[in-house]
Amino acid sequence: VEITPEDEKKIIDLANDPNVYERLRASVAPGIYGFDEIKDSLVLQIFGGVPHILPDGTRIRGNIHILITGDPGVGKSALLKLVSTIVPRGKYVSGKGVTGVGLCTTYDSLIFLGDGSIKKIGDLIEDKIKSGKEIEEGIIVSDGDGLSVLAFDEKNLKIKPMKITKYWKLKSPKKLVKITTKTGKNIKLTLDNPIPIIKDDDVIWKNVRDVKTGEYIASPRIIYEGVIANDTSIFSFIDKTARLVNCESIISLLIEKIKERGTIRDFSRELDINENSLYHDWRGVKAPALETLIKISERVSFDIEDQLPDELILTQYKGHRIKMPKKLTEDFMYFLGLVAGDGNINKSKYGGLSMRFSSNDEEMLNKFSLLSENLFGLMPKYYKHPERIPCLRINSKIIGGIAEIIGIPNGKKSDRLKITEELSRLPNNLIAAYLKGLFDTDGYVAISKKGSCSVGIGTASKEFSIGLQLLMLRFGIISRLRKRKPTISIIKNRKVISKEKYSIEIRGLRNLKIFKERIGFGFSKKSKKLKYIINRISKNNTNV
């Protein structure tokens, strides 16, 4: 081991730290909670003992060997494998009974990244371990890359961003334990996975196998708003085959950049584009595709996004023109919320997308119509079939594509809706506008004479309901997720069995007030009902 002068200085500074021992212990597999005695032993192994010479000349080496035995899934392999990579000439041996399973959860478990976005942990791991290495059969590890997750700080019981130090993909044991809370949250873990339990205003870590029904698991009441990203640019959401009509100023700036490095003719040959397009066609006659403008901009180190006009005029090849704001707005997100609730997206035989919004209420139809005209310059077509709900329709592959990115699929959507990473990354005011549109359409206000009143929303998509419950935490709203059994109804003398449904319920004076202030209803009938039930509730109930 070679020690540089810089290393020596760091070692001396560390040696003078009165908390050096605690720091060393905490640095051993920080992602694995507990096991302090074992970590103490591993720290001692890393440094080794002092060699001794006995009176008879026998030499006792200062090396320390570690053997850990225990049930599968307690993190033995993960602990030892980490240390064996640090200790000079370290050797790690595992028997057949060692599975390598440390602290793990399932692929579909959702996590909050440091920017507030929601992502399946499996998707994150699969992406990050591509550059990792298999340290044992069934165990792949990759170093952290600066990404953060929102994690529990046991010192103050708050959620804060914490850097990821390692990514692990582990072979799962045959049996996992599913823990479900009163609010409907659940997680699947190994038997010996420690989790934080609140007891007497303190946090203690318990293995899952020791957790009893009725105990309180530490769970956030609010996701700190300070960590949420503030990027509202619409550029990354737009289909790059779309054509930018009002791009004359951008073309002029690009030509200046091109001339700084050579001739337009040589540059056009280099990128295999028509020279006349740069000179003439793109200055009002024909509109270039965004992907072409991006290709040119990257070659001349030009930030096209910064130069976009505040209002974009877009079209598809041989399509009609639409206008669109440069940045996502609350009106835009409210519009998408309406589509998620009472709308659908269908693909045409020519490859385009049409968006239909259905409602029996004239107020909601007017809202959709005005937003379509003000946001996009489109006048929806009105349809009224004698046996169906009135609807409005607009056609736009560009708008439909944006809706798909935030989790509104084309075709049948009831059980395929989801909260995507792109949607959850948006700032709270845009999330609130989307939720308002959603609750205006699919939401309800339940007024109960005997039980508690509530605001809720129903969906056939389990993934969507889980995502909604997590999004509510962005505003400090604690909601309950319930699974509803399929219902049977008779429609035109036919028995129709519905799909399983899930509902998100918001109860309690505190939660209802926050919902009214931060999200609320734009639909006047529901807004009046919400105000009524809030005035009816005399005191707050924290047991929701």
C-alpha positions as CSV (number, residue, x, y, z in Angstrom):
1,V,0.0,0.0,0.0
2,E,1.5,3.3,-1.1
3,I,0.7,6.3,1.2
4,T,1.1,9.8,-0.4
5,P,1.8,12.9,1.7
6,E,-1.8,13.9,1.2
7,D,-3.0,10.5,2.5
8,E,-0.7,10.9,5.5
9,K,-2.2,14.3,6.4
10,K,-5.8,12.9,6.1
11,I,-4.8,10.0,8.4
12,I,-3.3,12.3,11.0
13,D,-6.4,14.5,10.9
14,L,-8.7,11.5,11.3
15,A,-6.6,10.2,14.2
16,N,-7.1,13.5,16.0
17,D,-10.9,13.2,15.6
18,P,-12.4,12.3,19.0
19,N,-15.3,10.5,17.1
20,V,-13.0,8.5,14.8
21,Y,-14.2,5.2,16.1
22,E,-17.9,5.9,15.5
23,R,-17.0,7.3,12.1
24,L,-15.2,4.2,11.1
25,R,-18.0,2.0,12.3
26,A,-20.6,4.1,10.5
27,S,-18.6,3.8,7.2
28,V,-18.9,0.0,7.1
29,A,-21.8,-0.8,4.8
30,P,-23.8,2.3,5.7
31,G,-26.7,1.0,3.6
32,I,-27.1,-1.9,6.1
33,Y,-28.7,-0.7,9.4
34,G,-27.8,-2.1,12.8
35,F,-25.2,-4.9,13.4
36,D,-23.0,-2.6,15.4
37,E,-21.1,-5.4,17.1
38,I,-20.3,-7.1,13.8
39,K,-19.3,-3.8,12.2
40,D,-17.0,-3.2,15.2
41,S,-15.3,-6.5,14.5
42,L,-14.9,-5.7,10.8
43,V,-13.3,-2.3,11.7
44,L,-10.8,-4.1,13.9
45,Q,-10.1,-6.6,11.1
46,I,-9.4,-3.9,8.6
47,F,-6.7,-2.4,10.9
48,G,-5.4,-5.7,12.2
49,G,-3.9,-6.5,15.5
50,V,-0.3,-6.1,16.9
51,P,2.1,-8.9,16.2
52,H,3.5,-10.6,19.4
53,I,6.8,-12.5,19.9
54,L,6.4,-15.0,22.8
55,P,9.4,-15.8,25.1
56,D,10.1,-19.0,23.2
57,G,10.4,-17.1,20.0
58,T,7.0,-18.0,18.6
59,R,5.5,-15.2,16.5
60,I,1.7,-14.5,16.7
61,R,0.5,-12.5,13.7
62,G,-1.8,-9.6,14.1
63,N,-4.2,-10.7,11.4
64,I,-7.8,-11.2,12.3
65,H,-10.1,-13.7,10.6
66,I,-13.9,-13.1,10.5
67,L,-16.6,-15.8,10.3
68,I,-20.2,-14.8,10.3
69,T,-23.0,-17.4,10.6
70,G,-26.7,-16.7,10.4
71,D,-30.0,-17.1,8.6
72,P,-30.2,-16.4,4.9
73,G,-31.0,-12.8,4.0
74,V,-29.4,-11.0,7.0
75,G,-26.7,-9.3,5.0
76,K,-23.7,-11.5,5.8
77,S,-22.3,-11.7,2.3
78,A,-22.8,-8.0,1.7
79,L,-20.9,-7.0,4.8
80,L,-18.0,-9.3,4.3
81,K,-17.7,-8.7,0.6
82,L,-17.4,-5.0,1.2
83,V,-14.6,-5.4,3.7
84,S,-12.7,-8.0,1.7
85,T,-12.2,-5.4,-1.0
86,I,-10.6,-3.0,1.5
87,V,-8.3,-5.3,3.5
88,P,-4.9,-6.0,1.8
89,R,-4.8,-9.6,0.5
90,G,-8.4,-10.0,1.9
91,K,-10.0,-13.3,1.2
92,Y,-13.8,-13.9,1.3
93,V,-15.3,-17.3,1.4
94,S,-18.9,-18.2,1.4
95,G,-20.5,-21.6,1.9
96,K,-23.3,-23.1,-0.1
97,G,-25.8,-21.9,2.5
98,V,-24.9,-18.3,1.9
99,T,-27.4,-16.8,-0.5
100,G,-25.8,-13.3,-0.7
101,V,-29.1,-11.7,0.0
102,G,-28.7,-8.6,2.0
103,L,-31.4,-6.0,2.7
104,C,-33.7,-6.0,-0.2
105,T,-37.1,-5.2,-1.5
106,T,-38.9,-6.1,-4.7
107,Y,-38.5,-4.7,-8.2
108,D,-41.8,-2.8,-8.2
109,S,-41.2,-0.9,-4.9
110,L,-41.3,2.8,-5.5
111,I,-38.7,5.3,-4.3
112,F,-38.4,9.0,-4.3
113,L,-35.2,10.3,-6.0
114,G,-33.5,13.4,-4.7
115,D,-35.3,15.6,-7.2
116,G,-38.7,14.4,-5.9
117,S,-39.4,12.1,-8.8
118,I,-40.9,8.6,-8.3
119,K,-39.2,5.6,-9.8
120,K,-39.4,1.8,-9.5
121,I,-36.3,0.7,-7.6
122,G,-35.9,-2.2,-10.1
123,D,-35.8,0.2,-13.1
124,L,-33.1,2.3,-11.3
125,I,-31.0,-0.7,-10.4
126,E,-31.2,-2.4,-13.8
127,D,-29.9,0.9,-15.4
128,K,-27.1,1.4,-12.9
129,I,-25.7,-2.1,-12.7
130,K,-24.9,-2.2,-16.5
131,S,-21.4,-1.0,-15.6
132,G,-21.3,-3.1,-12.4
133,K,-19.5,-6.4,-11.7
134,E,-20.7,-9.7,-10.4
135,I,-18.9,-10.3,-7.1
136,E,-20.6,-13.6,-6.5
137,E,-23.2,-15.7,-8.2
138,G,-26.4,-13.8,-8.0
139,I,-24.9,-10.6,-6.6
140,I,-24.0,-7.6,-8.8
141,V,-22.7,-4.3,-7.4
142,S,-22.0,-0.9,-8.9
143,D,-20.6,2.3,-7.3
144,G,-22.8,5.3,-6.7
145,D,-22.7,8.0,-9.3
146,G,-23.8,11.1,-7.3
147,L,-27.6,10.3,-7.5
148,S,-29.6,10.9,-4.3
149,V,-32.7,9.4,-2.9
150,L,-35.0,10.8,-0.2
151,A,-34.3,8.8,2.9
152,F,-35.3,8.7,6.5
153,D,-33.1,10.7,8.9
154,E,-33.5,9.0,12.3
155,K,-32.0,12.0,14.2
156,N,-34.9,14.3,13.5
157,L,-37.5,11.9,11.9
158,K,-37.4,13.9,8.7
159,I,-36.9,13.0,5.1
160,K,-33.9,14.4,3.3
161,P,-31.8,13.7,0.2
162,M,-29.0,11.2,0.8
163,K,-26.3,10.1,-1.7
164,I,-26.4,6.5,-3.0
165,T,-23.0,4.9,-2.4
166,K,-23.7,1.5,-3.9
167,Y,-26.2,-0.2,-6.2
168,W,-26.9,-3.8,-5.5
169,K,-28.8,-6.5,-7.4
170,L,-29.3,-9.5,-5.2
171,K,-30.8,-12.9,-5.6
172,S,-34.1,-13.0,-3.9
173,P,-34.9,-15.6,-1.2
174,K,-37.9,-17.8,-1.7
175,K,-40.0,-16.1,1.0
176,L,-40.6,-12.4,1.6
177,V,-42.7,-10.7,4.2
178,K,-45.4,-8.2,3.1
179,I,-46.1,-5.4,5.5
180,T,-49.2,-3.3,5.1
181,T,-50.0,-0.1,7.0
182,K,-53.4,1.3,7.9
183,T,-53.2,3.8,5.1
184,G,-52.8,1.0,2.5
185,K,-49.0,1.4,1.9
186,N,-47.2,-1.9,1.7
187,I,-43.7,-3.2,1.1
188,K,-42.2,-6.6,0.7
189,L,-38.9,-7.4,2.6
190,T,-36.7,-10.2,3.7
191,L,-37.4,-11.7,7.2
192,D,-34.3,-10.1,8.7
193,N,-34.6,-6.7,7.0
194,P,-34.5,-4.1,9.8
195,I,-37.1,-1.3,9.6
196,P,-37.6,1.8,11.7
197,I,-40.3,1.6,14.4
198,I,-41.6,4.6,16.4
199,K,-41.8,3.9,20.1
200,D,-42.1,6.4,22.9
201,D,-41.1,9.3,20.5
202,D,-37.9,7.4,19.6
203,V,-36.8,5.3,16.7
204,I,-35.7,1.7,17.1
205,W,-34.7,-0.7,14.4
206,K,-36.4,-4.1,14.3
207,N,-36.0,-7.0,12.1
208,V,-39.2,-7.6,10.1
209,R,-39.7,-11.0,11.7
210,D,-40.0,-9.3,15.1
211,V,-42.5,-6.6,14.0
212,K,-45.9,-7.0,15.6
213,T,-49.3,-5.9,14.4
214,G,-50.2,-2.5,15.8
215,E,-46.7,-1.2,16.0
216,Y,-45.9,2.2,14.3
217,I,-43.6,2.2,11.3
218,A,-41.7,5.5,10.6
219,S,-43.3,6.9,7.4
220,P,-43.2,10.4,6.1
221,R,-46.2,12.8,6.5
222,I,-44.7,15.2,3.9
223,I,-42.0,15.1,1.3
224,Y,-39.9,18.3,1.7
225,E,-40.7,20.7,-1.1
226,G,-37.2,22.1,-1.1
227,V,-35.9,19.1,-2.9
228,I,-38.3,19.3,-5.8
229,A,-36.9,20.3,-9.2
230,N,-38.1,23.4,-10.9
231,D,-37.7,22.6,-14.6
232,T,-40.9,23.4,-16.4
233,S,-39.5,23.4,-20.0
234,I,-41.9,21.6,-22.4
235,F,-39.1,21.0,-25.0
236,S,-38.1,17.5,-23.6
237,F,-41.8,16.4,-23.8
238,I,-42.3,17.3,-27.5
239,D,-42.0,14.6,-30.2
240,K,-38.8,15.6,-32.0
241,T,-40.3,14.8,-35.4
242,A,-42.6,17.8,-34.9
243,R,-41.8,20.8,-37.0
244,L,-41.1,24.3,-35.6
245,V,-42.8,26.8,-37.8
246,N,-41.7,30.1,-36.1
247,C,-38.0,29.3,-36.2
248,E,-36.6,32.2,-38.3
249,S,-34.7,33.8,-35.5
250,I,-33.2,30.5,-34.5
251,I,-32.2,29.7,-38.2
252,S,-30.4,33.1,-38.4
253,L,-28.5,32.4,-35.2
254,L,-27.5,29.0,-36.4
255,I,-26.3,30.3,-39.8
256,E,-24.0,32.8,-37.9
257,K,-22.6,29.9,-35.9
258,I,-22.1,27.8,-39.0
259,K,-20.2,30.6,-40.8
260,E,-17.9,30.9,-37.8
261,R,-16.6,27.4,-38.5
262,G,-16.7,27.4,-42.4
263,T,-19.1,27.6,-45.3
264,I,-22.8,26.6,-45.3
265,R,-22.2,24.3,-48.3
266,D,-19.5,22.3,-46.5
267,F,-21.6,22.2,-43.3
268,S,-24.6,21.0,-45.2
269,R,-22.6,18.2,-46.8
270,E,-21.2,17.2,-43.4
271,L,-24.6,16.8,-41.9
272,D,-26.3,15.6,-45.1
273,I,-28.9,18.3,-45.2
274,N,-30.1,20.4,-48.1
275,E,-28.2,23.6,-48.5
276,N,-31.2,25.4,-49.8
277,S,-33.1,24.6,-46.6
278,L,-30.8,26.7,-44.5
279,Y,-30.7,29.5,-47.1
280,H,-34.3,29.7,-48.0
281,D,-36.8,27.0,-47.2
282,W,-36.7,27.1,-43.4
283,R,-37.2,30.9,-43.3
284,G,-40.9,30.6,-43.6
285,V,-41.6,28.3,-46.6
286,K,-41.1,25.0,-44.9
287,A,-40.7,24.1,-41.3
288,P,-37.7,22.0,-40.1
289,A,-38.2,19.1,-37.8
290,L,-37.0,19.7,-34.2
291,E,-34.6,16.7,-34.5
292,T,-32.9,18.4,-37.4
293,L,-32.5,21.6,-35.5
294,I,-31.1,19.7,-32.5
295,K,-28.6,17.9,-34.8
296,I,-27.4,21.2,-36.2
297,S,-27.3,22.9,-32.8
298,E,-25.2,20.2,-31.2
299,R,-22.7,20.3,-34.0
300,V,-22.1,24.1,-33.5
301,S,-22.5,24.1,-29.7
302,F,-25.7,26.1,-29.7
303,D,-28.3,25.9,-27.0
304,I,-31.5,25.8,-29.0
305,E,-33.8,25.5,-26.0
306,D,-32.7,28.9,-24.6
307,Q,-33.6,30.5,-27.9
308,L,-37.1,29.1,-28.4
309,P,-39.9,31.7,-28.7
310,D,-42.3,32.0,-25.7
311,E,-45.1,30.5,-27.9
312,L,-44.2,27.7,-30.2
313,I,-46.0,27.2,-33.5
314,L,-45.8,23.5,-34.3
315,T,-47.0,21.1,-36.9
316,Q,-46.5,17.5,-38.0
317,Y,-45.6,16.5,-41.6
318,K,-48.7,17.4,-43.7
319,G,-50.6,18.2,-40.5
320,H,-52.4,21.2,-39.1
321,R,-50.7,23.9,-37.0
322,I,-51.0,24.2,-33.2
323,K,-49.6,26.7,-30.8
324,M,-48.0,25.7,-27.5
325,P,-46.4,27.5,-24.6
326,K,-42.6,27.2,-24.2
327,K,-43.0,26.1,-20.6
328,L,-45.5,23.8,-19.0
329,T,-48.2,25.9,-17.3
330,E,-50.9,25.2,-14.7
331,D,-53.6,25.5,-17.4
332,F,-51.7,22.9,-19.5
333,M,-51.4,20.5,-16.6
334,Y,-55.1,21.0,-15.6
335,F,-56.0,20.1,-19.2
336,L,-54.0,16.9,-19.0
337,G,-55.7,16.1,-15.7
338,L,-59.1,16.4,-17.4
339,V,-57.9,13.9,-20.1
340,A,-56.5,11.5,-17.5
341,G,-59.9,11.5,-15.7
342,D,-62.7,11.7,-18.4
343,G,-60.7,11.6,-21.6
344,N,-59.1,9.1,-23.8
345,I,-56.5,9.1,-26.6
346,N,-56.9,7.0,-29.7
347,K,-54.5,6.4,-32.6
348,S,-55.9,7.2,-36.1
349,K,-55.3,5.0,-39.1
350,Y,-52.8,7.6,-40.4
351,G,-50.7,7.4,-37.2
352,G,-52.0,10.6,-35.6
353,L,-53.6,10.9,-32.2
354,S,-57.1,12.2,-31.3
355,M,-58.1,13.2,-27.8
356,R,-61.7,12.9,-26.6
357,F,-63.2,14.4,-23.5
358,S,-66.6,13.2,-22.3
359,S,-68.9,14.8,-19.7
360,N,-72.6,15.3,-19.0
361,D,-71.8,18.6,-17.3
362,E,-71.7,21.8,-19.5
363,E,-69.3,23.5,-17.1
364,M,-66.7,20.8,-17.7
365,L,-67.2,20.7,-21.4
366,N,-66.7,24.5,-21.6
367,K,-63.5,24.3,-19.5
368,F,-62.0,21.7,-22.0
369,S,-63.1,23.8,-25.0
370,L,-61.7,27.0,-23.7
371,L,-58.4,25.4,-22.7
372,S,-58.1,23.8,-26.1
373,E,-58.5,27.1,-27.9
374,N,-56.4,29.2,-25.5
375,L,-53.5,26.8,-25.1
376,F,-53.3,25.2,-28.6
377,G,-55.5,27.4,-30.9
378,L,-57.7,24.4,-31.6
379,M,-61.6,24.4,-31.7
380,P,-62.8,21.0,-30.4
381,K,-65.6,19.2,-32.4
382,Y,-68.7,18.4,-30.4
383,Y,-70.3,15.0,-30.6
384,K,-73.6,13.9,-29.1
385,H,-74.8,10.3,-29.7
386,P,-78.4,9.6,-28.5
387,E,-77.2,6.8,-26.2
388,R,-73.8,8.2,-25.2
389,I,-72.3,11.0,-23.1
390,P,-71.6,14.2,-25.0
391,C,-67.9,14.6,-25.9
392,L,-65.4,17.0,-27.4
393,R,-62.5,16.0,-29.7
394,I,-59.3,17.5,-30.9
395,N,-56.6,15.9,-33.1
396,S,-52.9,16.3,-32.3
397,K,-50.1,13.8,-32.2
398,I,-47.9,16.4,-30.4
399,I,-50.4,17.0,-27.5
400,G,-51.2,13.3,-27.3
401,G,-47.5,12.4,-27.2
402,I,-47.0,14.7,-24.2
403,A,-50.0,13.1,-22.4
404,E,-48.5,9.7,-23.0
405,I,-45.2,10.8,-21.4
406,I,-46.9,11.8,-18.2
407,G,-48.8,8.4,-18.0
408,I,-52.0,8.7,-20.1
409,P,-51.8,5.8,-22.6
410,N,-53.5,5.7,-25.9
411,G,-56.3,3.1,-26.2
412,K,-58.1,1.7,-23.2
413,K,-56.6,3.5,-20.2
414,S,-58.6,2.6,-17.1
415,D,-56.1,0.0,-15.7
416,R,-53.0,1.4,-17.5
417,L,-52.9,4.9,-16.1
418,K,-49.7,5.6,-14.1
419,I,-47.7,8.4,-12.5
420,T,-44.5,8.6,-14.5
421,E,-41.1,9.8,-13.4
422,E,-41.5,12.7,-15.8
423,L,-44.8,13.8,-14.1
424,S,-43.6,13.3,-10.6
425,R,-40.4,15.4,-11.3
426,L,-42.5,18.6,-11.9
427,P,-42.8,21.4,-9.3
428,N,-45.7,21.3,-6.9
429,N,-47.9,24.0,-8.6
430,L,-48.0,21.9,-11.8
431,I,-48.6,18.7,-9.9
432,A,-51.5,20.4,-8.1
433,A,-53.0,21.6,-11.4
434,Y,-52.9,18.1,-12.8
435,L,-54.5,16.7,-9.7
436,K,-57.2,19.4,-9.7
437,G,-58.2,18.4,-13.3
438,L,-58.1,14.7,-12.3
439,F,-60.3,15.2,-9.2
440,D,-62.7,17.5,-11.1
441,T,-63.5,14.6,-13.4
442,D,-62.9,11.3,-11.6
443,G,-62.9,12.6,-8.0
444,Y,-65.8,12.8,-5.6
445,V,-66.9,14.4,-2.3
446,A,-68.6,11.9,0.1
447,I,-71.0,13.5,2.6
448,S,-71.8,11.0,5.4
449,K,-74.6,11.4,8.0
450,K,-73.0,9.0,10.5
451,G,-69.4,8.3,9.4
452,S,-66.7,10.7,8.4
453,C,-66.9,12.8,5.2
454,S,-64.2,12.4,2.6
455,V,-62.7,13.4,-0.7
456,G,-61.7,10.6,-2.9
457,I,-60.9,9.2,-6.4
458,G,-61.4,5.8,-7.9
459,T,-59.3,4.0,-10.5
460,A,-58.8,0.6,-12.0
461,S,-55.1,1.0,-12.1
462,K,-53.2,-0.2,-9.0
463,E,-50.0,1.5,-10.1
464,F,-51.8,4.8,-10.6
465,S,-53.4,4.7,-7.1
466,I,-50.1,4.0,-5.4
467,G,-48.5,6.9,-7.3
468,L,-51.3,9.3,-6.4
469,Q,-51.0,8.4,-2.7
470,L,-47.3,9.3,-2.9
471,L,-47.9,12.5,-4.8
472,M,-50.3,13.6,-2.1
473,L,-47.3,13.6,0.3
474,R,-45.8,16.4,-1.7
475,F,-48.4,18.6,-0.1
476,G,-48.5,16.9,3.3
477,I,-51.8,15.1,2.6
478,I,-52.1,11.7,4.2
479,S,-54.5,9.5,2.2
480,R,-55.7,6.0,2.5
481,L,-55.6,3.5,-0.4
482,R,-58.4,0.9,-0.5
483,K,-58.9,-2.0,-2.8
484,R,-62.5,-2.4,-3.9
485,K,-64.1,-5.7,-5.0
486,P,-65.4,-6.0,-8.6
487,T,-69.0,-5.0,-9.0
488,I,-71.7,-6.7,-11.1
489,S,-74.2,-4.7,-13.0
490,I,-76.8,-5.3,-15.8
491,I,-76.3,-3.3,-19.0
492,K,-78.8,-3.8,-21.8
493,N,-79.8,-7.2,-20.3
494,R,-76.1,-8.3,-20.1
495,K,-74.3,-9.0,-16.9
496,V,-71.1,-6.9,-16.7
497,I,-68.4,-7.6,-14.1
498,S,-66.2,-4.7,-13.5
499,K,-62.4,-4.8,-12.9
500,E,-60.9,-4.6,-9.4
501,K,-60.9,-0.9,-8.4
502,Y,-58.7,1.1,-6.0
503,S,-59.8,4.3,-4.2
504,I,-57.7,7.0,-2.6
505,E,-59.6,8.6,0.3
506,I,-58.7,11.8,2.1
507,R,-60.2,12.2,5.5
508,G,-59.7,14.4,8.6
509,L,-60.0,18.1,8.9
510,R,-56.3,18.8,8.5
511,N,-56.0,16.8,5.3
512,L,-59.2,18.2,3.8
513,K,-58.1,21.7,4.5
514,I,-54.7,21.1,2.9
515,F,-56.4,19.6,-0.1
516,K,-58.7,22.6,-0.5
517,E,-55.8,25.1,-0.1
518,R,-53.2,23.3,-2.2
519,I,-55.2,21.4,-4.9
520,G,-58.9,22.0,-4.6
521,F,-61.7,21.7,-7.2
522,G,-62.2,23.8,-10.3
523,F,-65.6,22.2,-10.7
524,S,-68.0,24.5,-8.8
525,K,-70.4,21.7,-7.6
526,K,-67.6,19.7,-6.0
527,S,-65.9,22.8,-4.6
528,K,-69.2,23.8,-2.8
529,K,-69.4,20.2,-1.4
530,L,-65.8,20.3,-0.1
531,K,-66.4,23.7,1.6
532,Y,-69.6,22.2,3.2
533,I,-67.9,19.1,4.7
534,I,-65.0,21.1,6.0
535,N,-67.4,23.4,7.9
536,R,-69.2,20.4,9.3
537,I,-66.1,18.9,10.9
538,S,-65.7,20.3,14.4
539,K,-62.3,18.9,15.3
540,N,-59.2,17.4,13.7
541,N,-58.7,13.6,13.7
542,T,-55.1,12.5,13.3
543,N,-56.1,8.9,13.2
544,V,-56.7,8.7,9.5
